[in-house]
Every structure is written in structure tokens, then in C-alpha cells.
């Protein structure tokens, strides 16, 4: 099996993981593997292929992570939702526990949702109210 085929398989693996998790970081790593596959097609050595994969994939991850750090936490104080998301605002959910990263997984409408805490206080378990929906996260405030 050629080097380029292996790199395309690695890229497809990262894309499939990204589809399961929704993490942009995995997509950036897949782009790095695709760049290495193109280097392999161009006849570059394996050392160059690994360097290109690391620089393109790792550089993309580093760039995106720094962009998120610059943005800082999203201000949800004046955040409002529109459309169908507005139906969920004000509904109650129960939080069994918070993760070390400040997120929790809650069951809402029969499926598991990721949730973030809203407010200055340390998040607690128990009943919470949906304050907003941010991407695929429910923004919760304690009752």
C-alpha cells in the first residue's frame, strides 16, 4: 500500500471522528493528513510527509485554539435566541454533575445535550433553567 493511500485513510479516520464528535480540531488534523498525502503523491520522503502533517494539522489546531482564547467566554447576559430555539428557553432540566471543564451532560427532549453554566457562581447539581442555546450547548442557570 502506498504512503499516499495510508495518509488518505488517516484523513478519512479523522473526518469520521469529527463527524461523531463535532470537534473542529479533528477536521484540522484531517487537513494535515491530506496535505501529507499530497506530499506523498508528489514523491516526497516520509520525513517530509510527517513534517507537513505536523505543521499543517498542528499549526491549524494551534491557530484555532488561540483564536478561541482571544475571543474569551461568550457573553450570554444579553443573549437571546430566535426561532424554534425560543421554545426551549425557560424550560427546566436536571444536572446530575458538572465536569472539570465546566460542562455537563443533561437529558432534554429525550436526548443527551451538552450544557454550560451561566452566572458568576460555582455550578451546582440539581434543577436548572435553560437561559439560551449556544451552538449545540444549552446555557443553564440555577433555579
C-alpha positions in Angstrom: 0.0 0.0 0.0 1.4 3.4 -0.9 2.2 6.2 1.5 -0.5 8.4 0.0 -3.2 5.8 0.5 -2.2 5.5 4.1 -2.4 9.2 4.6 -5.9 9.4 2.9 -7.0 6.6 5.3 -5.7 8.6 8.3 -7.5 11.7 6.9 -10.8 9.8 6.5 -10.4 8.4 10.0 -10.1 12.0 11.4 -13.1 13.2 9.4 -15.2 10.3 10.6 -14.2 11.1 14.2 -15.0 14.7 13.6 -18.5 13.8 12.3 -19.1 11.8 15.5 -17.8 14.4 17.9 -18.3 17.8 16.1 -14.8 18.9 17.0 -13.2 21.2 14.5 -9.8 20.2 15.9 -10.1 16.8 14.3 -11.0 18.3 11.0 -7.8 20.4 11.1 -5.8 17.2 11.8 -7.5 15.6 8.8 -6.4 18.6 6.6 -2.9 18.0 7.9 -3.1 14.3 6.8 -4.5 15.3 3.4 -1.6 17.7 3.0 0.8 14.8 3.8 -1.0 12.6 1.3 -0.4 15.3 -1.4 3.3 15.3 -0.5 3.4 11.6 -0.8 1.8 11.8 -4.3 4.5 14.4 -5.2 7.2 11.9 -4.2 8.4 13.5 -1.0 10.1 11.4 1.6 8.3 10.1 4.7 10.2 12.6 6.9 8.8 15.5 4.8 5.3 13.9 4.9 5.3 13.8 8.7 6.7 17.3 9.0 4.0 18.6 6.6 1.3 16.7 8.5 2.5 18.1 11.8 2.9 21.7 10.6 -0.4 21.9 8.7 -2.5 19.9 11.2 -0.8 21.0 14.4 -0.5 24.6 13.1 -4.2 24.7 12.3 -5.1 23.4 15.8 -2.8 25.9 17.4 -4.2 28.8 15.3 -7.8 27.8 16.0 -7.2 27.3 19.8 -5.5 30.7 20.0 -8.5 32.3 18.2 -10.9 30.8 20.8 -8.7 32.0 23.6 -8.7 35.6 22.2 -12.5 35.5 21.9 -12.9 34.6 25.6 -16.1 33.4 27.1 -19.2 34.2 25.2 -21.3 36.9 27.0 -24.8 35.4 27.5 -26.1 38.2 29.7 -27.9 39.9 26.8 -28.1 36.8 24.7 -31.4 36.0 23.1 -32.4 33.2 20.9 -34.8 33.4 18.0 -36.9 31.0 16.0 -37.6 27.5 17.3 -34.8 27.8 19.9 -37.0 30.2 21.7 -39.3 27.3 22.7 -36.6 25.8 24.8 -35.7 29.0 26.7 -37.2 28.8 30.2 -37.6 25.0 30.3 -36.2 23.1 33.2 -33.5 20.4 33.2 -31.8 18.5 36.0 -28.0 18.4 36.2 -26.5 15.3 37.8 -22.9 16.6 37.8 -20.5 19.1 36.3 -17.3 18.1 34.5 -14.0 19.7 35.3 -14.2 21.8 32.1 -17.4 23.5 33.3 -19.8 21.5 31.1 -22.4 18.9 31.9 -24.5 16.4 30.1 -28.2 16.7 30.6 -31.2 14.8 29.2 -33.6 17.1 27.4 -36.4 16.2 25.0 -35.3 12.5 25.2 -31.7 13.0 24.2 -28.4 13.9 25.7 -27.3 17.6 25.4 -24.1 19.3 26.5 -24.7 22.2 28.8 -22.7 25.2 30.0 -23.2 27.1 33.2 -24.3 30.8 33.2 -23.6 33.1 36.1 -20.8 34.0 38.5 -21.4 31.2 41.0 -19.8 27.8 41.0 -22.1 25.4 39.2 -24.2 23.1 41.4 -26.1 20.0 40.7 -29.9 20.0 40.7 -32.6 21.8 38.7 -31.6 24.4 36.2 -33.4 26.6 33.7 -32.4 26.9 30.0 -31.3 30.5 29.5 -30.1 30.3 25.9 -28.9 27.9 23.3 -25.3 28.5 22.0 -24.5 26.3 19.1 -25.1 22.7 20.4 -24.8 23.8 24.1 -27.7 24.6 26.5 -26.7 27.6 28.6 -28.1 26.9 32.1 -28.8 29.0 35.1 -29.6 27.5 38.5 -33.2 27.7 39.9 
